[in-house]
Amino acid sequence: MKGKTDRATETTSNNGIGNPVIYTGMVRSTFRPSDDATIFQYLIPSNMMFACYLESAALIMQKLDTQRSRDLASYMRSMASEIRTGITKYGIVSHPLFGAIFAFEVDGYGSQNIMDDANLPSLLSASIMGYVSPHDEVYLNTRLFALSEANPYWAFGNVFNAIGGPHMGPTKAWPLASIVRVLTSGDVSGDEQRDELRTILSTTGGLGLIHESVESHNDKDYTRSWFGWANGMFGQMILDIGARMPHLLDDSYQ
């Protein structure tokens, strides 16, 4: 895709083809869930999600119990397996501080984009989408990386700390990412979940609604005062907390 724009993230290089890739078994993505153009077209989080849903769809097709559905189920499983193999071979990289982590994007030539973005699917969401166990070592390393200043799109300030992304700029933290942080937390004490829930509720600008992004140094500077995606995920988070740690909902977050 190519077009006239004043933002580099809204178009792709090489007359719309994007940067070169070689075959890895993964599927190319020209754009991210955030609508920003990829740098390297094997977008690892999207391939993770695709592999998971291919496997789920294969179970449905197998149950139909016709030759055509069985063949399609086999094809789906084969494609999912190729994607998983590609992610393991090309998408797991060595970070100097965190060890083995998942890259955000790769090209198969050895180029890597090491970051995470607030939009879903993300690397942070890999465990709740079912791609890996929440106890997987590479995932846990990746989670620590994504929630640290080593992630170039970790937006932090005196008001709000969360993953952001290039779509709104480096200083904008996204409540959506905080919600995913709660959903992926394995903190049995509940401290991480409680702290994040309090933070999310303190960044609504008095509107009582979840915004798209919030300036990490000024909670009155936000985008999309009512961001349906994040509000929907907030509901999912509350249901998850109610199922796993209902005592957290007895606390006051005002």
C-alpha positions, 0 to 999 in steps of 0.5 A, spaced: 500 500 500 502 507 498 499 513 499 500 521 500 501 522 507 505 526 512 506 520 517 511 515 515 507 510 519 501 511 514 505 508 508 510 503 506 516 503 502 518 500 495 512 503 492 507 499 497 510 492 497 514 494 504 521 492 506 523 485 503 522 478 507 524 471 505 520 465 506 519 463 514 512 460 514 509 466 517 504 470 514 506 477 512 502 484 515 503 490 511 500 494 517 499 493 525 492 492 529 494 500 530 493 501 523 501 503 523 505 500 517 510 495 519 517 496 519 519 488 518 513 484 515 513 478 519 509 481 525 509 476 531 503 478 535 499 477 529 502 471 527 501 468 534 494 470 534 493 467 527 496 460 529 491 460 535 485 461 531 487 456 525 488 451 531 481 452 534 478 453 527 481 446 525 477 443 531 471 445 528 472 443 521 474 436 524 467 435 528 463 436 521 466 429 519 466 430 512 472 429 507 472 436 505 472 438 512 477 433 514 482 436 509 481 443 511 482 441 518 489 438 516 491 444 512 489 449 517 493 445 522 499 444 517 499 452 516 499 453 524 504 448 525 509 452 520 507 459 523 509 456 530 515 453 527 517 460 523 516 464 530 520 459 534 526 460 529 526 467 527 521 470 532 525 469 538 531 473 539 537 474 545 536 481 549 542 483 552 538 484 559 532 480 558 535 473 555 530 470 550 524 474 548 519 474 542 521 480 537 515 484 535 517 484 527 522 480 523 524 479 516 527 472 516 534 476 514 536 477 521 533 484 522 528 485 528 524 490 531 524 489 538 518 493 542 511 492 544 505 496 542 499 497 546 494 494 541 492 487 540 494 482 539 501 484 542 506 480 545 504 482 552 497 478 550 500 472 547 498 468 554 491 470 554 490 469 546 493 462 548 499 462 544 503 460 550 503 458 557 503 464 562 509 460 565 513 460 559 520 462 560 520 466 553 514 469 554 515 471 562 522 474 559 518 478 554 513 481 559 518 483 563 521 487 557 515 490 554 513 493 561 520 496 562 524 502 559 527 497 555 521 497 550 522 504 546 514 505 547 513 504 554 510 511 556 512 513 563 511 519 567 508 522 574 501 520 572 501 514 568 505 508 566 503 503 560 505 501 553 503 506 548 505 506 541 507 510 535 500 511 533 499 517 538 507 518 540 512 516 545 509 519 551 502 517 550 500 511 555 494 506 553 489 504 558 488 498 554 495 495 555 494 496 562 488 492 562 492 487 558 497 487 564 492 485 569 489 480 564 496 477 564 499 478 571 501 472 575 502 475 581 498 471 586 498 477 591 494 481 587 498 487 588 500 488 581 493 487 579 490 492 584 495 497 582 494 497 575 486 497 576 487 503 581 491 507 575 486 505 570 481 508 574 485 514 575 486 516 568 479 517 566 479 525 566 473 524 571 468 522 565 468 514 568 470 512 561 476 509 558 480 513 553 484 511 548 491 514 550 493 518 556 499 523 556 503 520 561 505 527 565 498 529 564 491 525 565 487 531 562 491 530 555 488 524 552 485 521 546 478 518 544 474 520 551 470 514 550 474 508 546 469 502 545 475 497 545 478 499 551 472 499 555 470 492 552 476 490 554 475 493 561 469 489 562 472 483 560 478 484 565 473 485 571 470 479 569 476 475 570 478 479 576 471 476 579 473 469 577 480 469 579 481 474 585 474 476 587 477 480 593 480 485 589 473 488 587 471 489 595 477 494 595 475 502 594 479 505 588 476 512 588 
